[in-house]
Amino acid sequence: MFVVLFLLVGYGLIEARPIIVGPSLSIDAPRDDTPFADGVVSVSGKAERTAVLILNGNPLPHKEDGSFSSVLALPRGGSILTFVATDRFGRSVTATRNVFVPFVN
């Protein structure tokens, strides 16, 4: 009887993990404080347990496994990329990256 109860509680905790843990966000590229001479920046990473992924106020499509990638054209100077992953319960996590496109003389 104790084994069955233990298995049921364990299974319940595994199934409830997305509710308990909330969203996670990891950015693989770009690295923080990276210069991009041509202004073209590739972004990629993974957003787990996420319903909506936003980059600088715009939706960023992600695959069912949470991976995402996109290419941005940024203006000269410094830019801050702000990623926000929100789960279906409204909890969110934010990550930022500072990038720089040098001015050409």
Rosetta blueprint (number, residue, H / E / L):
1 M L
2 F H
3 V H
4 V H
5 L H
6 F H
7 L H
8 L H
9 V H
10 G H
11 Y H
12 G H
13 L H
14 I H
15 E H
16 A H
17 R H
18 P H
19 I H
20 I H
21 V H
22 G L
23 P L
24 S E
25 L E
26 S E
27 I E
28 D E
29 A E
30 P L
31 R L
32 D L
33 D L
34 T E
35 P E
36 F L
37 A L
38 D L
39 G L
40 V E
41 V E
42 S E
43 V E
44 S E
45 G E
46 K E
47 A E
48 E E
49 R L
50 T L
51 A L
52 V E
53 L E
54 I E
55 L E
56 N L
57 G L
58 N E
59 P E
60 L L
61 P L
62 H L
63 K L
64 E L
65 D L
66 G L
67 S E
68 F E
69 S E
70 S E
71 V E
72 L E
73 A E
74 L L
75 P L
76 R L
77 G E
78 G E
79 S E
80 I E
81 L E
82 T E
83 F E
84 V E
85 A E
86 T E
87 D L
88 R L
89 F L
90 G L
91 R L
92 S E
93 V E
94 T E
95 A E
96 T E
97 R E
98 N E
99 V E
100 F E
101 V E
102 P L
103 F L
104 V L
105 N L
